[in-house]
């Protein structure tokens, strides 16, 4: 069962960023008037179904369906991957991973279903869009931080912890900065990407760990436990 969970988690966590980043690149390239700016324009602008000015930005995304499909598929794959990953964990960490992962998946679904635009602001659906963004971005970075701190304690998974903690912390700090600079002249598109891209990088890093390393990510004993075990064996032999 754990081998199957490992394979599902790795495949889903690796496929999610590939689908998401490909959808972003395709939909961004389709912008002609105006051209899309990765520093100024928001990720949500790529999924806007209407042309017009929103928050001082002119939005015209002809391939909005591609981006919204990317949001939805990323949500499904992230939820599937983290729920499968939770099967390799135990106790409260298993429950937290499954719950947060499912919530993040729901957040991405809301992003794909409810777009950010002036029409959405007028009809009241923009609140659902921002709710989805908050759940997805904050939840995914918090989960990377929680699991990273857990993996950091174990010698055999410390490298994964060393990758996960900085990625989660960077995403959280960028989210705070994004909120603090909202509706200012700051490069919101760039700041948003600093909050979002660590999620994709974390998914890829965990997937590679599951694919390339054979030990279970939950079974590596903490260093102090290994030390005590060796000391006990030495006393028996002396």
N, C-alpha and C positions, 0 to 999 in steps of 0.2 A: 504493500500500500504506500509506503513512504517513497519507494522508487518511482511509483506512478505519480505521486504528488510532486516529487522533485522535477520530473520531466514536464508536467503540466505547468508548474510554476515558472520554470526556465523558459519554456516556449512562449507562454503568454506575456511574461515580463519583457522578453526580447522583442516580440512582435509589436507590442504596444507603441514603443517609441519609433519604430520603423514606420508604422502606419501613420502615426501622428506627425512626425517631422516631414514625411513625404507629402502628406496632405497640405501641410503649411507651405512647403516650397512650391508646390504646383499652384495652389490658389494665389500665393503672393506674386508669382510670375505672370499670372493672368491680368493683373492690374495694369491698365494702360493710361488712363486719364482720371486721376493722377497715378503715378507709379507708386508702388508700395514702399514704405520706409520701415526698416527693421528697428530703427531707433525712435521714430516718432509715433508710428501707428501701432495700435494694440493688436494682439492676437485675435481678439474677438471681432475686430473689424473685418477679418477675412471671412467670417461666417455671417456677416450682415446680409440680409436678403433684400434690403432696400438701398437705393442710391440717394445720397443726400449728406448734409452737414450734421455731424453729431459731435458735441463737445469740441467744437472748433476744428474738426477734422472732416475733410471731404472723403466720403466712403463710397467706393464703387467696386464691389467684388463679384465679378461675373461667375466665378466658380465657387460661390459660397457653399453649394451643396457638397463639394469635395471637403472643405474644411469642417463643416458640421458633421459629415460622416466620419472624419478623422477624430473629432471630439468624442463621438459616440463609441466608436470602436476602441479608442484608447481607454474609455471608461470601462467597457466590458472586459477588455484584456487585463487592465490593471486590477479590477475586482477579482477576476478569475485567478490571476497570478498570485495575488497576495493571500487570497483564501486558501489556495493550494499550498502556499508557503507556510501558512499557519499550521498546517498538518504536520510540519516538521518541527514545530515548537511545542511547548507544553505550558499548562497552567494559565495564569492570567495573561501571559505574553501571547499565547495562542488566541485567546478570546479577543484581546486588544487588536491584534494584527488583522483578524478576520473582520472585526467590527469597523475599524478605521478604513481598511481596504475596501470594504463594501460601500462605506460612506463616500470615499473618494470616487469610486466608480459612479455612484449616483450623481455626484457633483459634475463630472464630465458629461453625463447624460443631459443634465439640465443645461449645460453650456451648448450642447448640440441642438437642443430642442427650442430653447428660448434665446434669441439673438440680442446683441447690443446695438441699438439704433434709436433714432429719434421716434420712430413709430412705436418701438417697444416702450420707450419712456412715456409716450402719450397713452398707450393702452394698458399700462400697468404691469406688463410682463417683464420689464427690465429688472425688477426686484428678484425674480426667479433666476435671471441670468447672473446677477451679482452674487446671489446666494450660492449658486453652483460653483462659480469661480472661487469663492472663499472656501467652500468645503473642499474642493479639489486641491487647490494650491496649499492651503494651510495643513490640511489633513495628510497629504502625501509627504510633505517636508517633515511634519511632526513624526510620522511613522518611520521615516528614514533615520531620524534622530534617536527615537526610542530603540529601534532594533540595532542601530549602530553602537549605542552605549552597551547594549547586551553583548554584542559580538566582540566589542573591544576587550571585555573581561577574559575572553578565552584565547589562549595562545594560538590555537589552530585557526581561529576566525578573526584574529586581531587585524589583519590586513583589510578585511571587509569592513570592520568597525572603523578603521582609520579613513576609509573612503566614505562611509555612510554619514558619519557625524559631521564632517565639514560640509558635505552637500546639503544635509538637512538644515544645518545652521545658516548656511549662505542663503538658502531659499526663504527661510523665516525672516532673516534680516532684510532681504530684498522686498519681501511682502510688506514689512513695516515701512520701509522707505517709499514703496509705491503708494501706500495709503497716506503717508505724510506729505508727499509731493503731488497728490491728486489735484488736477485742474491748475497746475502751475506750468511754467515754461520748461520744466525738467523733461529729459528724454524718456517719457513714460514707457514707450515700446521697448526700449533697452532694459529699463529697470524691471519691467514685467518679465522679460525673458530671463533675467538673472534669477527671478523667483521660480520660473517654470522649468527651465532647462535642467536644473539639478534633479528634478523628478525623473526625467528621461534618462539622465546619466546614471542615477541610482538603479533604475530598473535594469539597465544594461549591465551594470557592475554585478548586481545580485544574480542575474541570469547566467553570466559567465562563471561566477563562483559555483553555481549549481551544476553547470555543464562540465567544467574542467577539473573540479576538485571532488574527490570521492567521499571525504568524511561528511557526515551529517552536520549541518550548521548549528544544531542544538546540542550535540553530544560532547563537544570538546570541553574538557574539564578546566575550571579556572586554575591559574598557576599555583595558588596556594594549596589547592586540593592535590595537584600533582606532586608538589613538594612534600606534603604530609604523607602521601602514598609511598614515595620513594624512601622517606625516612623510616616508615614502618617496615618496609622490606629490608632495609639495611640493618635494623635492630634484630630482625628475625635471623639474619644470616650471621650476625656477630656472636 
